[in-house]
Structures are given as structure tokens and as C-alpha cells.
Amino acid sequence: MINSITLERLVEYGIQAPSGHNTQPWLFSLKEGEIRIYPDFDRAMPVVDSDHHELFISLGCAAENIAIAATSMGLRPRITVMRSKEDRDYISVALKRDSTIEVDELVDAIKIRQTRRNKYEDKEVPQEELQALENSFDFRGVEVLTFVGKREMKEIKPFILSASSKQFEDRKFIEELLQWTRFSDQNAKLEGDGLRAKCLGLPSMPSFVGTTLMKHLISAKSEARRWSQLIDASAGLMLFAVTHNNITHWVRLGRAFQRFALTATKLGISHAHVNMPCEEPKIREALAYRLNLVGLTPLMLIRFGYSDTMPYSERRDVEEVIEKA
Ligand SMILES: Cc1cc2nc3c(=O)[nH]c(=O)nc-3n(C[C@H](O)[C@H](O)[C@H](O)COP(=O)(O)O)c2cc1C
């Protein structure tokens, strides 16, 4: 018997996971010896993620956090992607008491991990740490490609810049981004979700100021310039790809990415998303062709390097995301 307090504590770890635009697109259902994670499509991002792959990646991140934390409570987790009788896809995290289970040391990093969107220092990541990042996960059907140094990153940079420009020229993309941006700290706290201005490197400001700024001062050109500088300052890029473009593999990619992010946190390495070339279908195809990725779909691009910590993003309360029985 695993009591509901333990299950709720595990959900608390789950919701520390990253999610696209900090939408937190998850609902948890507590069962006997099991936590189910359901997608909350009311929190989907129809413009930037029309097939929901990023949504399921986010759920995979939450599932991995729960599984890692479970080991520290003497519980052995088993994660499976399931479909309910009502045709609802969900992730089952089944939990069994096991006094022999080894604690996954990544647990300590769950509550301190963060996406760091600042500019990184001009400093290389040592080879053994790069290897630790690449070996941080082992899931069938999920691959990672590493690009280090300016010469290797140069190959990917044009895809990043053209995808960024395409997005910033799209009114619907900007509207969706604005919908999830919390310009004032007060608003971010109140909503408990979304992209807090301070996490984007901006000061807290009234919503109307932020909206005007975003609509009139930020252009496709200025964004491309900003991204160019951020990429040049990074130690490297990691591209996550799947062998099958389906829910099971999106969830696995989320689990893999979460292990990567927690390992980076433990090593003092910053990371942030540069997903734009994976979000634009035509550019994604062109990128896969350029890199000769036969049979692989690239779905997530991450920059990494060294930088200071940043303000943390908000989360909704655990009670808000647990479905009532
Ligand atoms: C699937 C996925 C896609 C994401 N895409 C982006 C992105 O394109 N740009 C970005 O800056 N952050 C991206 N993020 C990071 C989230 O915005 C971030 O996780 C969220 O704001 C919560 O902040 P935290 O990671 O610091 O807890 C993504 C995260 C996930 C899991």
C-alpha cells in the first residue's frame, strides 16, 4: 500500500518538469500503486506544436522526474504509455515497494534544474562531461547528436536563424507566445504558469508594456541577430531525434531529455532550447536531409554551456493538477 501523501509528493516532483512555454499540459490521476499522467489539451500550443509532440515530450519529462524521485522513497517505478477505454492516451507510472532499489542520484537535481536563456561564457565543456551528457540516458528509439565548437555549430545555425525568422514573421505564432508570456511577476505568480519575463532575461513590467514591446520592438531581424550571438557563445548543441514519430517515442524523448537536463544541472552546465528548426516541418526536413539523418526525426535542439543561474519559473499548485477521484 502506497499512501496518497507519498503519491502527492511524487506528483510535486513531476510538476517541476519543463514544458513548452511552461504550459504544464498535464493532469495526474492517483491510483493504488500507480500515478497516471494525462495530457491536458486545453493547454496545448496549436500553432507551434500542432501535432502535440512537444506536449507529450513534456509529459515524458514529468514521468521521468516521478520515476527518479520514486527510487528515493524505496519505490520501483515502471513507465508505460497506455490508451484508456475512452481512447485517452496516458502515461502509467506503476510503483512497487522494493527495499533493494538503488536511489537515482539525479533526484537532487530535480528541484534546482532550470532552463537558462542567458548568454553562455566562452568556455568549452570537457570531453568526459560531454560524454556524461551523451550517456545520461539509454532509451530505445531516441538518439542524440552533439555539435561542439563554432565550426560544427555553423552547420546548424542557418536552420536556426531561418526558422526563428519564419516564426517571428507569423502573427499567429506571436499571439500564441503572448498568450503564454507573463510580463509581470505578479501575473506569473497568480497564474502559476507561462513564460515569466525575468526568465526570458527581461525585467518585470505591466502586461500592456510587454505586449507593445513584443509587437513593435522585436522583429524577425532582431531575433535572428540575438540568436546568432547566443549560438556563438554556446559550448555546443545537442540534437535529440526519434526513430518513430509517435507518442511512445515522444514520451521516451521527454524522459531522455529530462535525464540529460538533470545530469547537466549536476555538472553545473546550463542548457536552453533552440527548438525552432524542429518546430517548422519544412525546415526540420531540410535539417534532417543536411545532416543525413536517415530514419530519424529531429524533435529537440538544445544549446549548452556555462552561465549564472536565472530566476525560476512558476508552477501551479499540486491540487490544481490532480484529477479528483
Ligand atoms: C518540449 C519542450 C519545448 C520547449 N521549447 C522551448 C523553446 O522553444 N524555447 C525556449 O526558450 N524554451 C523552451 N522550452 C523550455 C520551457 O519554456 C521551460 O521548460 C518552461 O518555461 C519552464 O521553465 P524551467 O524549465 O526553467 O522550469 C521547452 C521545454 C520543453 C519541455
Ligand as a Chemical Component Dictionary entry (heavy atoms), coordinates in Angstrom:
data_LIG
# 
_chem_comp.id                   LIG 
_chem_comp.type                 NON-POLYMER 
_chem_comp.pdbx_formal_charge   0 
_chem_comp.three_letter_code    LIG 
# 
loop_
_chem_comp_atom.comp_id 
_chem_comp_atom.atom_id 
_chem_comp_atom.alt_atom_id 
_chem_comp_atom.type_symbol 
_chem_comp_atom.charge 
_chem_comp_atom.model_Cartn_x 
_chem_comp_atom.model_Cartn_y 
_chem_comp_atom.model_Cartn_z 
_chem_comp_atom.pdbx_ordinal 
LIG C1  C1  C 0 9.037  20.197 -25.192 1  
LIG C2  C2  C 0 9.646  21.496 -24.741 2  
LIG C3  C3  C 0 9.816  22.523 -25.653 3  
LIG C4  C4  C 0 10.385 23.719 -25.246 4  
LIG N1  N1  N 0 10.618 24.699 -26.172 5  
LIG C5  C5  C 0 11.237 25.837 -25.819 6  
LIG C6  C6  C 0 11.587 26.812 -26.790 7  
LIG O1  O1  O 0 11.347 26.633 -27.989 8  
LIG N2  N2  N 0 12.205 27.937 -26.369 9  
LIG C7  C7  C 0 12.515 28.146 -25.061 10 
LIG O2  O2  O 0 13.110 29.178 -24.733 11 
LIG N3  N3  N 0 12.207 27.232 -24.116 12 
LIG C8  C8  C 0 11.587 26.079 -24.460 13 
LIG N4  N4  N 0 11.307 25.130 -23.526 14 
LIG C9  C9  C 0 11.623 25.385 -22.120 15 
LIG C10 C10 C 0 10.361 25.822 -21.375 16 
LIG O3  O3  O 0 9.932  27.089 -21.786 17 
LIG C11 C11 C 0 10.632 25.754 -19.874 18 
LIG O4  O4  O 0 10.803 24.419 -19.518 19 
LIG C12 C12 C 0 9.492  26.351 -19.062 20 
LIG O5  O5  O 0 9.380  27.717 -19.283 21 
LIG C13 C13 C 0 9.683  26.101 -17.561 22 
LIG O6  O6  O 0 10.888 26.650 -17.128 23 
LIG P1  P1  P 0 12.022 25.767 -16.440 24 
LIG O7  O7  O 0 12.483 24.752 -17.445 25 
LIG O8  O8  O 0 13.104 26.738 -16.068 26 
LIG O9  O9  O 0 11.416 25.091 -15.248 27 
LIG C14 C14 C 0 10.748 23.902 -23.897 28 
LIG C15 C15 C 0 10.565 22.860 -22.983 29 
LIG C16 C16 C 0 10.032 21.667 -23.403 30 
LIG C17 C17 C 0 9.869  20.540 -22.423 31 
# 
loop_
_chem_comp_bond.comp_id 
_chem_comp_bond.atom_id_1 
_chem_comp_bond.atom_id_2 
_chem_comp_bond.value_order 
_chem_comp_bond.pdbx_ordinal 
LIG C1  C2  SING 1  
LIG C2  C3  SING 2  
LIG C2  C16 DOUB 3  
LIG C3  C4  DOUB 4  
LIG C4  N1  SING 5  
LIG C4  C14 SING 6  
LIG N1  C5  DOUB 7  
LIG C5  C6  SING 8  
LIG C5  C8  SING 9  
LIG C6  O1  DOUB 10 
LIG C6  N2  SING 11 
LIG N2  C7  SING 12 
LIG C7  O2  DOUB 13 
LIG C7  N3  SING 14 
LIG N3  C8  DOUB 15 
LIG C8  N4  SING 16 
LIG N4  C9  SING 17 
LIG N4  C14 SING 18 
LIG C9  C10 SING 19 
LIG C10 O3  SING 20 
LIG C10 C11 SING 21 
LIG C11 O4  SING 22 
LIG C11 C12 SING 23 
LIG C12 O5  SING 24 
LIG C12 C13 SING 25 
LIG C13 O6  SING 26 
LIG O6  P1  SING 27 
LIG P1  O7  DOUB 28 
LIG P1  O8  SING 29 
LIG P1  O9  SING 30 
LIG C14 C15 DOUB 31 
LIG C15 C16 SING 32 
LIG C16 C17 SING 33 
# 
